[in-house]
Amino acid sequence: MRWGPESADWVTRCARRIGSGVAAESRDESGLGSFEPNIATMTVVTSHPSACGESAVGAATRRLLAVTGTLFLATATLSFAQVTVIEPEPLTPARDAADLGNRQFLQLTGEGCAVGFRAGALDRAHHLLRRLEVVTYYFNRWSDVPVPIAAYLLDREGWKDYELTGVYGIPLRPGPVAVMAPAEGDDEAVLWWREALGTSQVPMVPGVPLKGTPEGAGALAIADVLMQVEAARGFVQRVGLLGRSAWAGEVAAHLAALVIFGEHEPGRLPDIGSFYARLYESQGGGSANALSAYSPLLSQGDAEEMRTWLWFQGAFYEGARRIYAKSGKKSVKALLKLSRESGGVLSEEKLVEKYPELSGWLQGAFGAETG
């Protein structure tokens, strides 16, 4: 699935309005005006477990992406096109998949993406959809392989209700298509990020929050930064940017997210870089963990395991930043070329050969291997 030239203007307008996705002035600077959504026009998605044994999230994700939603903005109506969907792969690990059976979500759909949400989270869903439309636009520019994204917004009680793992406030990707994300930046999420970053206050975003506190809006802005990387992990898996070692794919995912930020929100790059640097330092700093200790499952563990996972995110971002500093907006295309040359696998050897800066990063960012 590819977009034609007529889609570029819409993406540009979306990008101008993305901001943090959580805060806005009372006047919409996009020129489209404030919006008054008509809930009656939105599709209600009810998901049931498949009788043939398909995982609940897989079935719900396909249903969420397979229908067309409509959102009213001021006097204009924007109708989002139906999405072509790849059959989701089995979720791994299955025990961590959300049980979406017999549940209901309101939903918005866009080009290659959809957002499921509950009553009270429409504005959050709308902003997140804008972001994901820009993200999927770039995925489709870089590769012919469609990479659909279905985000589900939940409050803390909903997170508990679905018995999701990990820490509320940090996006969780239970499969190649679905991503569970926070619907709000509550007081507990604010406290978590204060402690994780080692600061007395969560970095706040410009504008007046439409809901909650300025620090709560900051917590959601952080979640959206991590959400963009989670979406990129799905892209990396689909297009052959995984290496034989976990670090190659992780750096590729951070790089894809970084390039999109650089193209559409370049003013946020210093703050994003500071965020990851702060995570890295506050969770132990240089050489705190050996590279072999990394596992994606750390993000589904308890608070201590999550802090270790966040430390690794800071380390992987630094690797991506070094590639981006050299190749800029062409970085992802450069990695895809390396993957094709290696038969659809991102060779760590060729990656370091092309980007010698990674050699010093690998030696200095991680602790010594033991045993």
C-alpha positions as CSV (number, residue, x, y, z in Angstrom):
1,M,0.0,0.0,0.0
2,R,1.4,3.4,-1.1
3,W,0.1,6.9,-0.9
4,G,-0.1,9.1,-3.9
5,P,1.1,12.7,-4.1
6,E,-2.2,14.0,-2.8
7,S,-1.5,12.4,0.5
8,A,1.7,14.4,1.1
9,D,-0.2,17.6,1.9
10,W,-2.3,15.9,4.5
11,V,0.7,14.3,6.2
12,T,2.4,17.7,6.3
13,R,-0.6,19.3,7.9
14,C,-0.8,16.4,10.3
15,A,2.8,16.9,11.3
16,R,2.4,20.5,11.9
17,R,-0.4,19.7,14.4
18,I,1.2,16.8,16.1
19,G,3.1,18.6,18.8
20,S,3.2,16.4,21.8
21,G,-0.1,14.9,20.9
22,V,-1.4,15.7,24.4
23,A,-1.5,19.5,24.8
24,A,-2.9,22.3,22.7
25,E,-3.9,25.9,23.0
26,S,-7.6,26.7,22.8
27,R,-7.1,27.9,19.3
28,D,-6.0,25.3,16.7
29,E,-3.0,26.7,14.8
30,S,-3.6,24.4,11.9
31,G,-6.3,26.6,10.6
32,L,-8.9,23.8,10.7
33,G,-10.5,25.1,13.8
34,S,-11.4,23.4,17.0
35,F,-13.4,20.2,16.5
36,E,-16.6,18.9,18.0
37,P,-16.7,15.2,17.3
38,N,-19.9,13.4,16.7
39,I,-19.6,10.2,18.7
40,A,-22.5,8.7,16.8
41,T,-20.5,8.6,13.6
42,M,-17.7,6.5,15.1
43,T,-17.5,2.8,14.7
44,V,-17.9,0.7,17.8
45,V,-15.6,-2.3,17.6
46,T,-16.5,-5.4,19.6
47,S,-13.9,-8.1,19.6
48,H,-14.4,-11.8,20.3
49,P,-11.9,-14.6,20.5
50,S,-11.7,-16.5,17.3
51,A,-13.2,-20.0,17.2
52,C,-10.3,-21.3,15.3
53,G,-7.9,-20.5,18.0
54,E,-6.4,-17.2,16.9
55,S,-5.2,-15.1,19.7
56,A,-7.6,-12.5,21.0
57,V,-5.4,-9.5,20.3
58,G,-4.7,-10.8,16.8
59,A,-8.4,-11.1,16.0
60,A,-9.2,-7.7,17.6
61,T,-6.4,-6.0,15.7
62,R,-7.6,-7.3,12.4
63,R,-11.1,-6.2,13.1
64,L,-9.9,-2.8,14.3
65,L,-8.0,-2.2,11.1
66,A,-10.5,-3.7,8.7
67,V,-13.2,-1.0,9.1
68,T,-13.5,2.6,8.1
69,G,-14.1,5.3,10.7
70,T,-15.2,8.9,10.3
71,L,-14.3,11.9,12.4
72,F,-15.9,15.3,12.2
73,L,-13.6,18.3,12.5
74,A,-15.5,21.6,12.8
75,T,-17.6,22.0,9.7
76,A,-15.4,19.7,7.6
77,T,-15.6,15.9,7.6
78,L,-12.5,13.9,7.1
79,S,-13.2,10.3,6.0
80,F,-10.3,7.9,6.4
81,A,-9.7,5.3,3.9
82,Q,-10.0,1.6,4.5
83,V,-6.8,-0.1,5.4
84,T,-5.2,-3.1,3.7
85,V,-4.1,-5.5,6.5
86,I,-1.5,-8.2,6.7
87,E,-2.6,-11.2,8.7
88,P,-1.1,-10.7,12.1
89,E,1.5,-13.2,13.3
90,P,0.9,-15.2,16.5
91,L,1.5,-13.0,19.5
92,T,4.6,-13.7,21.6
93,P,4.6,-14.4,24.4
94,A,0.9,-15.5,24.4
95,R,0.5,-15.2,28.1
96,D,1.1,-11.4,27.8
97,A,-1.5,-10.8,25.1
98,A,-4.4,-8.7,26.2
99,D,-7.7,-10.6,26.3
100,L,-9.8,-8.3,24.1
101,G,-12.8,-10.7,23.9
102,N,-16.2,-9.4,24.7
103,R,-14.9,-5.8,25.0
104,Q,-15.9,-2.6,23.2
105,F,-13.8,0.2,21.9
106,L,-14.6,3.3,20.0
107,Q,-12.2,3.6,17.1
108,L,-10.7,6.0,14.6
109,T,-8.9,4.7,11.5
110,G,-6.4,6.4,9.2
111,E,-4.0,5.4,6.4
112,G,-2.4,2.2,7.7
113,C,-3.3,2.8,11.3
114,A,-6.1,2.8,13.8
115,V,-6.7,3.9,17.4
116,G,-9.1,2.1,19.7
117,F,-10.2,4.1,22.8
118,R,-12.8,4.4,25.5
119,A,-15.2,7.3,26.2
120,G,-13.3,10.3,27.5
121,A,-10.2,9.7,25.5
122,L,-11.3,11.1,22.1
123,D,-8.8,14.0,22.0
124,R,-6.0,11.8,23.0
125,A,-7.0,9.2,20.4
126,H,-7.2,11.9,17.7
127,H,-3.8,13.3,18.4
128,L,-2.3,9.8,18.5
129,L,-3.9,9.0,15.2
130,R,-2.3,12.0,13.6
131,R,1.1,10.9,14.8
132,L,0.6,7.3,13.6
133,E,-0.5,8.5,10.2
134,V,2.8,10.4,9.8
135,V,4.7,7.3,11.1
136,T,3.0,4.9,8.6
137,Y,3.5,7.4,5.8
138,Y,7.3,7.1,6.3
139,F,7.1,3.4,6.6
140,N,5.5,3.2,3.2
141,R,8.0,5.6,1.7
142,W,10.9,3.4,2.9
143,S,9.5,0.0,1.9
144,D,6.8,-1.6,-0.2
145,V,5.9,-3.9,2.8
146,P,2.7,-2.6,4.5
147,V,3.2,-2.1,8.3
148,P,-0.2,-1.5,9.9
149,I,-0.4,-0.2,13.5
150,A,-3.4,-0.6,15.8
151,A,-3.1,1.3,19.1
152,Y,-5.4,0.7,22.0
153,L,-5.7,3.5,24.6
154,L,-6.4,2.4,28.2
155,D,-6.5,4.2,31.5
156,R,-4.9,2.6,34.6
157,E,-8.0,0.6,35.5
158,G,-8.4,-0.7,32.0
159,W,-4.7,-1.8,32.0
160,K,-5.3,-3.7,35.2
161,D,-8.6,-5.1,33.8
162,Y,-6.8,-6.6,30.9
163,E,-4.1,-7.9,33.2
164,L,-1.4,-6.3,31.1
165,T,2.2,-6.6,32.1
166,G,4.8,-3.9,32.4
167,V,4.3,-0.5,33.9
168,Y,1.3,1.7,33.2
169,G,2.4,4.8,31.3
170,I,4.9,2.9,29.1
171,P,3.5,1.5,25.8
172,L,3.4,-2.3,25.5
173,R,3.5,-4.1,22.2
174,P,2.1,-7.6,22.6
175,G,2.4,-8.4,18.9
176,P,3.6,-7.2,15.5
177,V,0.5,-5.0,15.0
178,A,-1.1,-4.1,18.3
179,V,0.3,-1.5,20.7
180,M,-1.3,-0.8,24.1
181,A,-0.7,2.8,25.2
182,P,-1.8,5.0,28.2
183,A,-4.9,7.1,27.7
184,E,-3.8,9.5,30.5
185,G,-0.9,10.7,32.5
186,D,-2.1,10.2,36.0
187,D,-0.4,11.0,39.3
188,E,1.2,7.6,39.5
189,A,2.7,7.9,36.0
190,V,4.1,11.3,36.9
191,L,5.7,9.9,40.0
192,W,7.1,7.0,38.1
193,W,8.8,9.3,35.5
194,R,10.1,11.6,38.2
195,E,11.9,8.6,39.9
196,A,13.0,7.1,36.6
197,L,14.5,10.3,35.3
198,G,15.9,11.3,38.7
199,T,14.1,14.7,38.5
200,S,11.8,16.6,40.8
201,Q,9.5,17.4,37.9
202,V,8.5,15.6,34.6
203,P,9.6,17.7,31.6
204,M,6.5,19.6,30.5
205,V,5.4,20.4,26.9
206,P,4.2,23.8,25.5
207,G,0.6,24.7,25.6
208,V,-2.3,24.2,28.0
209,P,-3.3,20.6,28.7
210,L,-6.9,19.8,27.5
211,K,-7.1,17.3,30.3
212,G,-5.1,16.6,33.5
213,T,-2.0,18.5,34.7
214,P,1.0,19.9,32.8
215,E,3.2,17.1,34.3
216,G,0.6,14.5,33.2
217,A,0.8,15.9,29.7
218,G,4.6,15.6,29.9
219,A,4.2,11.9,30.9
220,L,2.0,11.3,27.9
221,A,4.5,13.1,25.7
222,I,7.2,10.7,26.9
223,A,4.9,7.8,26.2
224,D,4.4,9.0,22.6
225,V,8.2,9.1,22.1
226,L,8.4,5.5,23.2
227,M,5.3,4.7,21.2
228,Q,7.0,5.8,18.0
229,V,9.8,3.4,18.7
230,E,7.4,0.6,19.4
231,A,5.7,1.3,16.0
232,A,9.2,1.2,14.4
233,R,9.9,-2.2,16.0
234,G,7.0,-3.5,13.9
235,F,8.5,-1.9,10.8
236,V,11.9,-3.4,11.5
237,Q,10.5,-6.9,11.9
238,R,8.5,-6.6,8.7
239,V,11.2,-5.3,6.4
240,G,14.3,-7.3,7.4
241,L,16.2,-4.9,9.6
242,L,16.7,-7.5,12.4
243,G,20.3,-8.7,13.0
244,R,21.6,-11.9,14.5
245,S,22.1,-9.9,17.7
246,A,19.3,-8.0,19.4
247,W,21.2,-4.7,19.3
248,A,21.1,-4.3,15.5
249,G,17.3,-4.4,15.4
250,E,16.9,-2.2,18.4
251,V,19.2,0.5,16.9
252,A,17.3,0.3,13.6
253,A,14.0,0.8,15.4
254,H,15.3,3.8,17.3
255,L,16.8,5.1,14.1
256,A,13.5,4.9,12.2
257,A,11.8,6.8,15.0
258,L,14.6,9.4,15.1
259,V,14.5,10.1,11.4
260,I,10.7,10.7,11.6
261,F,11.2,13.1,14.5
262,G,14.0,14.8,12.6
263,E,11.9,15.3,9.5
264,H,8.7,16.5,11.1
265,E,9.5,17.6,14.6
266,P,13.2,18.7,14.4
267,G,12.7,21.2,17.3
268,R,12.1,18.3,19.7
269,L,15.4,16.5,18.9
270,P,17.4,18.2,21.7
271,D,14.7,17.3,24.3
272,I,14.4,13.7,23.0
273,G,18.2,13.3,23.1
274,S,18.3,14.7,26.7
275,F,15.5,12.3,27.7
276,Y,17.3,9.2,26.6
277,A,20.6,10.5,28.0
278,R,18.9,11.1,31.3
279,L,17.4,7.6,31.3
280,Y,20.8,6.1,30.6
281,E,22.6,8.0,33.4
282,S,19.8,7.8,36.0
283,Q,19.5,4.0,35.7
284,G,23.2,3.3,36.1
285,G,25.2,5.2,33.4
286,G,28.0,3.8,31.4
287,S,28.6,0.0,31.4
288,A,25.9,-0.7,33.9
289,N,24.6,-3.7,32.0
290,A,26.2,-6.2,29.6
291,L,24.7,-6.3,26.1
292,S,23.9,-10.0,26.6
293,A,21.6,-9.0,29.5
294,Y,19.1,-7.3,27.1
295,S,15.8,-8.9,26.4
296,P,12.6,-7.3,25.0
297,L,10.8,-9.2,27.8
298,L,12.3,-6.8,30.3
299,S,9.6,-4.3,29.2
300,Q,6.9,-6.7,30.4
301,G,8.5,-7.3,33.8
302,D,8.3,-5.6,37.1
303,A,9.5,-2.0,37.9
304,E,13.1,-3.1,38.4
305,E,13.2,-4.9,35.1
306,M,11.5,-1.9,33.4
307,R,14.2,0.4,34.7
308,T,16.8,-1.9,33.1
309,W,14.9,-1.9,29.9
310,L,14.8,1.9,29.9
311,W,18.6,2.0,30.5
312,F,19.0,-0.1,27.3
313,Q,16.7,2.3,25.4
314,G,19.1,5.1,26.3
315,A,22.0,3.0,25.1
316,F,20.3,2.0,21.8
317,Y,19.2,5.5,21.1
318,E,22.8,6.7,21.3
319,G,23.8,4.1,18.7
320,A,21.0,5.3,16.4
321,R,22.0,8.9,17.0
322,R,25.5,8.2,15.7
323,I,24.1,6.7,12.5
324,Y,21.7,9.6,12.1
325,A,24.5,12.1,12.6
326,K,26.3,10.6,9.5
327,S,23.5,9.7,7.2
328,G,20.6,12.0,8.2
329,K,17.2,11.4,6.6
330,K,18.8,8.7,4.3
331,S,19.7,6.5,7.3
332,V,16.9,4.0,7.1
333,K,17.3,3.6,3.4
334,A,21.0,2.9,4.0
335,L,20.2,0.2,6.5
336,L,17.7,-1.4,4.1
337,K,20.4,-1.5,1.5
338,L,22.7,-3.3,3.9
339,S,20.0,-5.8,4.7
340,R,19.3,-6.6,1.0
341,E,23.1,-7.1,0.5
342,S,23.0,-9.7,3.3
343,G,19.9,-11.6,2.2
344,G,17.3,-9.8,4.3
345,V,19.3,-9.7,7.6
346,L,21.0,-6.6,9.0
347,S,24.6,-7.8,9.3
348,E,26.2,-6.3,12.4
349,E,29.6,-6.6,10.7
350,K,28.6,-4.6,7.7
351,L,26.8,-2.1,9.9
352,V,29.9,-1.4,11.9
353,E,32.0,-1.3,8.7
354,K,29.7,1.4,7.3
355,Y,29.4,3.2,10.6
356,P,32.8,2.9,12.4
357,E,31.3,5.2,15.1
358,L,29.4,2.2,16.3
359,S,32.5,0.4,17.3
360,G,33.4,2.8,20.1
361,W,29.8,2.9,21.1
362,L,29.6,-0.9,21.5
363,Q,32.9,-0.9,23.5
364,G,31.9,1.9,25.8
365,A,28.1,1.8,26.3
366,F,27.8,-1.7,27.7
367,G,29.4,-3.6,30.6
368,A,31.9,-6.4,30.2
369,E,30.5,-9.8,29.5
370,T,30.9,-12.4,32.2
371,G,31.2,-16.1,32.1
